[in-house]
Amino acid sequence: MEPRVFNFSAGPAVLPLPALERAQQDLLSLPGVGSSILEISHRSKTFMEIIEQTEANYRSLLGVPDGYRVLFLQGGAQMQFAMIPMNLLRDSGKSADYIVTGTWGKKAMKEAKTQGPVRVAWDGEPTKFRQTPAADQLDLDPDAAYAYFTSNETIQGVQFQAEPAVGDVPLVCDASSDILCRPLPMEKYGILYACAQKNAGPAGVTVVIIRDDLLERIGDGLPSMLDYRTFAKANSLFNTPPVFSIYVAWLVTEWLVNDIGGLDKMQAINRGKSQLLYDTIDNSSGFYRGHADGACRSTMNVTFTLADDSLEGAFVEQAAQRGLASLKGHRSVGGFRASIYNAMPVAGVEALRDFMTEFAEKNI
Ligand SMILES: *Cc1c(COP(=O)(O)O)cnc(C)c1O
């Protein structure tokens, strides 16, 4: 087998090795079944157990209280950009508040405008998306249909350290690039959703955790496939779900429960890993420059540039020679982005830190 590199891709991204190994080992024939997961009915007992176990693991890992549904949908995070306002804004007679801290929040707001009136509760673009807002900077409508934020802006590397306080307005969160990275106070959320392909599994499945009372606010007339109630009623099995993606997402939650030991432990590991890189940036005498402001730095996507950007090509090339892959930043920010999701081993982050230190010493 070609040796595995340390893959810093922003998404689809690195998966836990034990999950991949188990999928490989059981690919031709699931234990007790005699067929591949790729070949069985989504209504078989085996798959029903897998999807129920996945939900149970999400509930226990995130402490999802009674009164919430955990749904497995398709269409990626960007389908949710539209589905949320279709279900909760369109016929509400209200407007929706958007807290925009990066590229994904901005795109979500644009989609919402196709469904109803939208207010900007805070916009980080004038300051280049380096921050999350302080509580007193938010311009919130106490009667909004919902208030929307992106817990971790994947492109800018800006992460909320705590939920924005929005009073009684339902809080809606795109957690696509940091779900399962830390424990959350789920009772603060109306909707928490994430596409799987950053921190939770392969592309193809999107987890939507939604509070029951929001289902009751949905207006009639939506196509079935775009109405949350369809999937709530059918336990995510209205039509054929992405069976294999859900299976691997289940293996990822099994790894979090059994190998890592829960989200408190995962958070401690993530803090340690990101600190290694932020310390390297901060101790480089300005050779490396972090994009996000100190208090808003992401534990998932570490974004930085070089004081001398003519060295960018050499950095990426020499990193790749050492098996450190996909470090190039998004074109809108430039520089580099090290995505160090849950599944990135500490050894991968240490290897990147050592490379960054040596590269700075050679080129300073
Ligand atoms: C990747 C990403 C998206 C887009 O996900 P798709 O599944 O490709 O639509 C949206 N929001 C965030 C925060 C992301 O990281």
The ligand as a Gaussian input file, in Angstrom:
#p B3LYP/6-31G(d) Opt

LIG

0 1
 C      -17.614000      22.963000       3.879000
 C      -18.568000      23.855000       4.553000
 C      -19.829000      24.136000       3.989000
 C      -20.261000      23.600000       2.637000
 O      -20.507000      22.236000       2.690000
 P      -21.172000      21.438000       1.460000
 O      -21.535000      20.120000       2.090000
 O      -20.126000      21.326000       0.396000
 O      -22.359000      22.190000       0.999000
 C      -20.679000      24.961000       4.704000
 N      -20.343000      25.470000       5.889000
 C      -19.147000      25.224000       6.464000
 C      -18.815000      25.825000       7.786000
 C      -18.226000      24.404000       5.808000
 O      -17.031000      24.156000       6.359000

